[in-house]
Amino acid sequence: MNLFDLSGEVAVVIGATGALGGAMAKALGSAGAAVAVVGRNAERGQACVQAVQAGGGRAAFFTADALVREDLVRIEREITAAFGTPSILVNAAGGNDPKATVTADLRFEDIGIDAWRGNFDLNLVGGVLLPCQVFGPGLCARGRGSVINIASVSAHIPLSRVVSYSASKAAVLSLTQFLAREWAPSGVRVNSLTPGFFPAEQNRRLLFQEDGSPTPRAQSILGHTPMGRFGKADELAGATIFLASAKAAGFVTGSDVRVDGGFLSQTI
C-alpha cells in the first residue's frame, strides 16, 4: 500500500498563486491529485498550473477572491464540474499588512483598526473561515476529506513588530482545532501546517538588503533557527502530502505540523 498516493483525490489550493501555496499545489499534483489552483492573479495561477502539469499532474486555474463568498461558491461548482467533488482543501492565502507592522515610526497603540481588521480578514476570514464554510459541507457530505490550514511560528510565540499578524495566525490555530472536533464525526480531518521562515515576495524586503545580504532581522532569525538557514518552498511537500493522505494520516486531526528548521524548539 502506497501511503502517499493521492490518485482519485481532488485538491483545492486557495492561495496557490503564492510561493508556499504553489509549492503545496505541485506536491499534491505529483502525488496524483487533480489540483484546483485558486487565486486572484491569472498569470501566476497559470504558471502554477504549468508547474503542476510539468510534474505529471492535472491542474486548472480558477479565479477567486477568498474574501468574497460568492466567488468561493462559484468556483466550488466549477471545480466539481471539472474534476469531481473536492476531497482536500488547502487554505494557503494570507500575509501581513505593512500598515499593521510596528516600526520606529509606528507604535503599537497607533496601529489603525483598519490595519488590524485587514490582517484578520486576510489570514482568518479569507484565509480559513470563508473557504471552510463554503467547502466544508461538501467534504462532510462526502464522508471523508482533509483540510490543511497554514499557521505560522508567530502563532505560537508572537514575533516582534508583527503583532496583528501573530494574533490572526493564533486565531487560525484555534479555528483549526474547533473544526477538527466538529467535523471528525463526518470523517473530515482538519490540521494546520506551521512553516518557519521561507523567503517569499511578501517578506523578502524584511530579510534581505538590496545587495542580497541578510538584514539584522534575518540574522536574528537565522541565529534562532537550529538548522541555521531559511526553508525552501519544496520542503513543505512531505508534510502537505502526509496531512492530505487518509492512508498516512487517517488518525491525525487537530494537529499542527511544524516545518521550521527547529525555530520553535530554540530557547537559549
C-alpha positions, 0 to 999 in steps of 0.5 A: 500500500502506497501511503502517499498516493493521492490518485482519485483525490481532488485538491483545492489550493486557495492561495496557490498563486503564492510561493508556499501555496504553489509549492503545496499545489505541485506536491499534491499534483505529483502525488496524483491529485487533480489540483484546483489552483485558486487565486486572484492573479491569472498569470501566476495561477497559470504558471502554477498550473504549468508547474503542476502539469510539468510534474505529471499532474492535472491542474486548472486555474480558477479565479477567486477572491477568498474574501468574497463568498460568492466567488468561493461558491462559484468556483466550488461548482466549477471545480466539481464540474471539472474534476469531481467533488473536492476531497482536500482543501488547502487554505494557503492565502494570507500575509501581513499588512505593512500598515499593521507592522510596528516600526520606529515610526509606528507604535503599537497603540497607533496601529489603525483598526483598519490595519488590524481588521485587514490582517484578520480578514486576510489570514482568518476570514479569507484565509480559513473561515470563508473557504471552510464554510463554503467547502466544508459541507461538501467534504462532510457530505462526502464522508471523508476529506482533509483540510490543511490550514497554514499557521505560522511560528508567530502563532505560537510565540508572537514575533516582534513588530508583527503583532496583528499578524501573530494574533490572526495566525493564533486565531487560525490555530484555534479555528483549526482545532474547533473544526477538527472536533466538529467535523471528525464525526463526518470523517473530515480531518482538519490540521494546520501546517506551521512553516518557519521562515521561507523567503517569499515576495511578501517578506523578502524586503524584511530579510534581505538588503538590496545587495542580497545580504541578510538584514539584522532581522534575518540574522536574528532569525537565522541565529534562532533557527537550529538548522541555521538557514531559511526553508525552501518552498519544496520542503513543505511537500512531505508534510502537505502530502502526509496531512492530505493522505487518509492512508498516512494520516487517517488518525491525525486531526487537530494537529499542527505540523511544524516545518521550521528548521527547529525555530520553535524548539530554540530557547537559549 
